[in-house]
Amino acid sequence: MHCNRKAAPGVRRARSAAIALLAAATVLAGCERGTSSGPEDSTTGPSGCPAVTARAHAAVRQAEKTDVPWNGPTSGPRAVSGKTIVYVAQTMTNPGVAGAARGVREAARVIGWDVRVIDGGGTPAGIQAAMSEAVALRPSGIVIGGFDPNSTSRQVARANAARIPLIGWHAVASPGPSRRPELFTNVTTKVEDVAGVSAQWVISNSNGNAGVVVFTDASIPFAKNKSELIRKELATCSGVKLLAYVNIPVPDASSRTPREVSSLLSRFQDGWTHSVAINDLYFADAAPAFRAAGKEGSGPPFNIGAGDGDPSAFQRINSRQYQAATVPEPLSLQGWQIVDEFNRAFSGRPASGYVAPVHISTADNSDGATSWDPAGYREAYRKIWGP
């Protein structure tokens, strides 16, 4: 139905006003139901977007596979000795940032390097101070852990001038080397893939009929871009309605999320069927508000985290407590990849170009695990680095 179609010019004037009003009301009702997913709309009935839903089903089935073979580097330079790495963290309360840092530490022990973590505390001033301290230490390399390098442009310039290689983790929008800002490489999954499959999970899970809330942190360009891509993908299904686009900075999530969730539940009630968040931690903070409202842990609303996949997210998913799925970053693998990329930089070699595939973890395919990483990466990197 075309909701902006004009009435045919040949409509007879003899029609009564009542019939005309009834026809108009019928057209409006048809237009609204095509884009609404209120309490009266079933999430198990006919799809609101059959073709889009079919593609979403296929994408989700592929992303849920767990038998993913290692498709990363199998060759590279032997380990360079005696290096020191400083990991500057946006905030160690961000589970993804902390998980990647643990992976770096683990890999550094294997390759024989020293690692120091400096916590930026989640504030611009704190992150700038942490970067200043890192550059002043004159390490072999610096990791930009989960924050925009442009927010520390002076410190980045000093590191570049001192020829200290910089490697980002979720620092810029795309994986791989960056010229502006100058990074040897940026380690991340492809944000468009993570955002796309997260939204496709909602479409698939709801059979194309959903009322969705998106949680984001607009202060982080990477996170904002991810949530905009999620919103764009959700809009491909006419049966999915975006109820709210909620901006809560990650450092404020614990204090603000419960209040926001309570307000959203009051506004939308059963019309709120699904949520997507740029970070799993929003659902940890949302759980008390859902519980206080009498919501069952197994949903609805059915919640998916578009990124990170920290152990607490897996615990919520496995116990079916206010989170149904996550698109986890392979955090340990990415920590090992960061160390391997530094080894390539120190050896005068280019970045590996490896990008990990996206994956969806649910209670049905995680088998009680508390993280997800493709198999075989530790063995592959050990073999590359040598004894």
C-alpha positions in Angstrom: 0.0 0.0 0.0 1.3 3.5 -0.9 0.3 5.7 2.0 0.9 8.9 0.1 -1.3 8.0 -2.8 -3.8 10.7 -3.8 -7.5 9.9 -4.1 -8.6 9.2 -7.7 -10.0 12.3 -9.5 -13.1 10.3 -10.6 -14.4 9.7 -7.1 -18.1 10.5 -7.3 -19.3 13.5 -5.3 -22.4 11.6 -4.3 -20.4 9.5 -1.8 -21.4 10.4 1.7 -19.0 12.1 4.1 -19.3 9.1 6.4 -18.0 6.7 3.7 -15.2 9.1 2.8 -14.1 9.3 6.4 -14.3 5.6 6.9 -12.1 5.0 3.8 -9.6 7.5 5.0 -9.5 5.9 8.4 -8.9 2.5 6.8 -6.0 3.8 4.7 -4.4 5.4 7.7 -4.8 2.3 9.8 -3.1 0.3 7.1 -0.2 2.7 6.8 0.4 2.7 10.6 0.4 -1.0 11.0 3.1 -1.4 8.4 5.5 0.6 10.6 4.3 -0.1 14.1 5.0 -2.9 16.6 2.8 -2.0 19.5 1.4 -4.2 22.2 -1.3 -5.5 19.9 1.2 -6.7 17.3 2.4 -10.3 17.4 6.1 -11.0 17.1 5.3 -14.6 16.1 2.8 -13.9 13.3 3.4 -13.2 9.6 6.6 -11.3 9.0 6.4 -7.5 8.6 9.1 -7.7 5.9 9.3 -11.3 4.4 12.3 -10.8 2.1 14.4 -8.9 4.7 13.4 -11.5 7.3 14.5 -14.4 5.1 17.9 -12.7 4.6 18.2 -12.1 8.3 17.5 -15.7 9.1 20.3 -16.8 6.8 22.8 -14.3 8.2 22.0 -15.2 11.8 22.4 -19.0 11.1 25.8 -18.3 9.6 27.0 -16.1 12.4 25.8 -18.6 15.1 28.2 -21.3 13.8 30.8 -22.2 16.4 33.1 -24.5 14.3 35.0 -21.6 12.7 38.5 -22.6 11.5 41.4 -20.3 12.0 41.7 -18.0 9.0 44.3 -15.6 10.4 48.0 -15.2 9.9 50.1 -18.4 9.7 53.4 -16.7 8.8 55.3 -13.6 9.9 58.5 -12.3 11.6 60.1 -14.2 14.5 59.8 -12.6 17.9 61.8 -9.5 18.6 63.1 -9.4 22.1 63.2 -6.9 24.9 60.1 -4.8 24.1 57.9 -2.8 26.4 54.2 -2.0 25.6 52.0 0.5 27.3 48.2 -0.1 27.0 46.3 3.1 27.5 42.7 2.2 28.4 39.7 4.4 27.8 38.4 2.9 31.1 39.1 -0.5 32.6 35.4 -0.6 33.7 34.6 -1.1 30.0 34.7 -4.9 29.8 35.9 -4.9 26.2 38.8 -2.6 26.9 39.7 -4.7 29.9 39.4 -8.0 28.0 41.7 -6.8 25.2 44.2 -5.7 27.8 44.2 -9.2 29.3 44.8 -10.7 25.9 47.8 -8.3 25.4 49.3 -9.3 28.8 48.9 -13.0 28.1 50.5 -12.8 24.6 53.3 -10.5 25.9 54.2 -13.2 28.5 54.5 -15.7 25.7 56.7 -13.5 23.5 58.7 -12.2 26.4 57.7 -8.5 26.6 56.7 -6.2 29.4 53.3 -4.6 29.5 52.0 -1.7 31.6 48.3 -0.6 31.6 47.4 3.0 32.3 43.7 3.6 33.0 42.2 6.8 31.5 39.2 6.6 33.8 36.7 7.3 31.0 37.1 11.1 31.1 38.7 13.3 28.4 41.2 14.8 31.0 42.0 11.3 32.4 42.6 9.8 28.9 44.8 12.8 27.9 46.8 12.4 31.1 47.2 8.7 30.6 48.5 9.2 27.0 50.9 11.9 28.2 52.3 9.5 30.7 52.6 6.7 28.2 54.5 8.9 25.7 56.8 10.1 28.5 57.7 6.5 29.4 59.2 6.1 25.8 58.0 2.5 25.4 58.5 0.4 22.4 54.8 0.8 21.5 51.5 2.2 22.7 48.0 0.7 22.5 45.1 3.1 22.1 42.5 1.1 24.0 39.0 2.1 23.0 39.1 5.8 22.6 39.3 8.3 19.7 43.0 9.2 19.0 41.9 12.6 17.8 40.9 13.4 21.4 44.6 13.1 22.3 46.0 14.6 19.1 49.0 16.3 20.7 50.1 13.2 22.5 49.6 11.2 19.3 51.8 13.7 17.4 54.5 13.4 20.0 54.4 9.6 19.8 54.6 9.8 16.0 57.5 12.2 16.2 59.3 9.9 18.6 58.6 7.0 16.2 56.7 5.0 18.8 54.3 2.8 16.9 50.7 3.2 17.9 48.2 0.4 17.5 44.5 1.0 18.2 41.9 -1.3 19.6 38.5 0.0 18.5 40.2 3.4 18.1 39.0 4.3 14.6 36.0 3.1 12.6 37.8 0.6 10.3 40.3 -2.2 10.9 43.8 -1.9 9.5 46.4 0.9 9.1 45.3 4.6 9.5 47.0 7.6 8.1 45.0 10.3 9.9 45.5 9.7 12.8 48.7 7.8 12.2 48.3 4.3 13.5 50.3 1.2 12.5 47.0 -0.6 12.5 43.6 -0.7 14.2 42.4 -4.0 15.6 38.7 -4.6 15.5 36.0 -6.5 13.8 34.3 -4.6 11.0 31.8 -2.3 12.7 29.4 -2.6 9.8 29.3 -6.4 10.1 28.7 -6.2 13.9 26.0 -3.6 13.5 24.4 -5.4 10.6 24.2 -8.9 12.2 23.0 -7.4 15.5 20.0 -5.7 13.8 19.5 -8.9 11.7 19.2 -10.9 14.8 16.4 -8.6 16.0 14.6 -8.9 12.7 15.1 -12.7 12.7 14.2 -13.3 16.3 11.0 -11.1 16.0 10.1 -12.5 12.6 10.1 -8.9 11.3 7.8 -7.5 14.0 9.5 -5.6 16.8 9.6 -2.5 18.9 13.2 -1.7 19.5 15.3 0.5 21.8 18.9 1.2 20.9 21.5 2.2 23.6 24.6 4.0 22.5 27.4 6.3 23.7 27.5 9.2 21.2 30.7 10.6 22.9 32.7 7.8 21.2 32.7 8.1 17.4 33.2 4.4 17.0 30.2 3.6 19.2 28.0 6.3 17.6 28.8 5.0 14.1 27.9 1.5 15.2 24.5 2.6 16.6 23.8 4.6 13.4 24.5 1.5 11.3 22.2 -0.5 13.6 19.4 2.0 13.2 19.9 1.9 9.4 19.7 -1.9 9.2 16.6 -2.0 11.4 14.9 0.5 9.1 15.2 -2.0 6.2 12.2 -3.9 7.8 8.9 -2.1 7.7 7.6 -4.2 10.6 10.3 -3.0 13.0 9.8 0.3 14.8 12.5 2.2 16.6 10.9 3.2 19.8 13.9 5.1 21.3 17.5 5.9 20.6 19.1 6.4 24.1 22.5 8.1 24.5 24.2 7.1 27.8 28.0 7.5 28.0 29.6 4.2 29.1 31.1 5.7 32.3 27.6 6.9 33.3 25.9 3.6 32.4 25.6 2.3 36.0 23.9 5.4 37.3 21.7 6.3 34.3 20.7 3.1 32.7 18.3 1.9 35.5 16.4 5.2 35.4 16.2 5.2 31.6 15.0 1.6 31.5 12.3 2.3 34.1 11.1 5.3 32.1 11.1 3.4 28.8 9.1 0.6 30.4 6.6 3.1 31.6 6.3 4.7 28.1 6.2 1.6 25.9 5.2 -1.2 28.2 4.8 -4.5 26.1 5.4 -2.6 22.9 9.1 -2.8 23.8 10.1 -6.2 22.5 13.8 -6.0 21.7 16.9 -3.9 22.5 20.3 -3.5 20.9 23.2 -1.9 22.8 26.7 -1.0 21.6 28.1 -2.6 24.7 26.9 -5.5 26.8 27.4 -3.6 30.0 24.1 -1.6 29.5 22.2 -4.8 30.2 24.1 -5.5 33.4 22.9 -2.1 34.6 19.4 -2.6 33.1 18.7 -5.9 34.9 17.6 -4.4 38.3 15.1 -2.1 36.5 13.7 -5.0 34.5 13.4 -7.1 37.6 11.7 -4.4 39.6 9.2 -4.0 36.8 8.3 -7.7 37.0 9.9 -8.6 33.7 11.0 -12.3 33.3 14.7 -12.7 32.7 14.1 -14.7 29.6 12.3 -11.7 28.0 10.8 -9.8 26.4 12.4 -7.4 25.8 15.0 -9.6 24.2 18.4 -7.9 24.4 21.5 -8.3 22.2 24.8 -6.6 22.8 26.5 -5.4 19.6 30.0 -5.9 20.8 32.4 -6.9 23.6 31.0 -10.2 24.9 32.6 -10.1 28.3 32.2 -12.9 30.8 29.3 -11.3 32.7 27.4 -11.0 29.4 27.8 -14.7 28.8 26.6 -15.4 32.3 23.5 -13.4 31.7 22.9 -15.2 28.4 23.6 -18.7 29.7 21.2 -18.1 32.7 18.7 -16.3 30.5 18.7 -13.3 32.7 17.9 -10.1 30.7 20.2 -10.8 27.8 19.5 -13.1 25.0 22.5 -12.7 22.7 25.8 -10.9 22.1 28.0 -10.3 19.1 31.3 -10.8 21.0 34.6 -9.3 20.1 37.2 -12.1 20.3 38.9 -10.1 23.0 41.7 -12.6 23.9 42.5 -13.1 20.2 42.6 -9.4 19.6 45.1 -9.0 22.4 47.3 -11.6 20.8 46.8 -9.9 17.4 47.9 -6.5 18.9 51.2 -8.1 20.1 51.7 -9.8 16.7 51.1 -6.5 14.9 53.7 -4.7 17.1 56.1 -7.5 16.3 55.6 -6.8 12.6 56.1 -3.1 13.2 59.3 -3.7 15.1 60.5 -6.0 12.3 59.8 -3.4 9.5 57.0 -5.5 8.1 53.5 -4.3 7.2 50.4 -5.0 9.3 48.8 -8.4 8.9 45.5 -7.2 7.5 43.6 -9.8 9.6 40.0 -9.1 10.7 38.2 -11.6 12.9 34.8 -12.8 11.6 31.6 -11.8 13.4 29.8 -14.3 15.6 26.6 -14.4 17.6 26.5 -16.2 21.0 23.3 -17.4 22.6 22.4 -19.8 25.3 21.9 -22.4 22.6 25.4 -22.3 21.1 27.7 -21.0 23.8 27.7 -24.3 25.8 28.3 -22.4 29.0 31.4 -20.6 27.8 32.2 -17.2 29.2 34.0 -15.8 26.0 34.3 -16.5 22.3 37.4 -16.7 20.2 38.1 -18.6 17.0 40.0 -21.8 17.6 43.7 -22.1 16.9 45.0 -18.5 17.3 47.3 -19.2 20.2 49.0 -22.1 18.4 49.3 -20.0 15.2 50.9 -17.0 16.8 53.3 -19.2 18.9 54.4 -20.9 15.7 55.0 -17.6 14.0 57.0 -16.1 16.8 59.1 -19.3 17.3 60.7 -20.7 20.4 
